[in-house]
């Protein structure tokens, strides 16, 4: 459990990158409403910064 909590900011950054990449790929494939993916990426980025500040 300790190792999981030590790597929590890295996990959130990876999830943010994945959500942003998924949103970008969806947009390139023609999906019009991709803003939820970018919002999710922003949320994960915010969580990564918050977890790193503790």
C-alpha positions as CSV (number, residue, x, y, z in Angstrom):
1,X,0.0,0.0,0.0
2,X,2.9,2.3,0.8
3,X,4.4,1.9,-2.7
4,X,1.0,2.7,-4.3
5,X,0.6,5.9,-2.3
6,X,4.2,6.9,-3.1
7,X,3.5,6.6,-6.8
8,X,0.1,8.2,-6.8
9,X,1.2,11.4,-8.6
10,X,2.8,9.3,-11.4
11,X,-0.4,7.3,-11.7
12,X,-2.5,10.5,-12.0
13,X,-0.1,11.9,-14.6
14,X,-0.3,8.7,-16.7
15,X,-4.1,8.8,-16.5
16,X,-4.2,12.4,-17.6
17,X,-1.9,11.7,-20.5
18,X,-4.0,8.8,-21.6
19,X,-7.3,10.7,-21.4
20,X,-5.8,13.6,-23.4
21,X,-4.4,11.2,-26.0
22,X,-7.7,9.4,-26.2
23,X,-9.6,12.7,-26.7
24,X,-7.1,13.7,-29.4
25,X,-7.4,10.4,-31.2
26,X,-11.2,10.5,-31.0
27,X,-11.2,14.0,-32.5
28,X,-9.0,12.9,-35.3
29,X,-11.5,10.0,-36.0
30,X,-14.3,12.5,-36.3
31,X,-16.0,12.5,-32.9
32,X,-17.4,15.9,-32.3
33,X,-17.9,15.9,-28.5
34,X,-14.4,15.2,-27.0
35,X,-14.5,17.8,-24.3
36,X,-15.3,15.3,-21.6
37,X,-12.0,13.5,-22.2
38,X,-10.0,16.8,-22.0
39,X,-12.0,17.7,-18.8
40,X,-11.1,14.3,-17.4
41,X,-7.4,14.9,-18.3
42,X,-7.5,18.2,-16.6
43,X,-9.0,16.6,-13.5
44,X,-6.3,14.0,-13.4
45,X,-3.6,16.6,-13.9
46,X,-5.1,18.6,-11.0
47,X,-5.1,15.5,-8.8
48,X,-1.5,14.8,-9.7
49,X,-0.4,18.2,-8.7
50,X,-2.4,18.0,-5.5
51,X,-1.0,14.6,-4.6
52,X,2.5,15.8,-5.3
53,X,2.2,18.8,-3.1
54,X,1.4,16.8,0.0
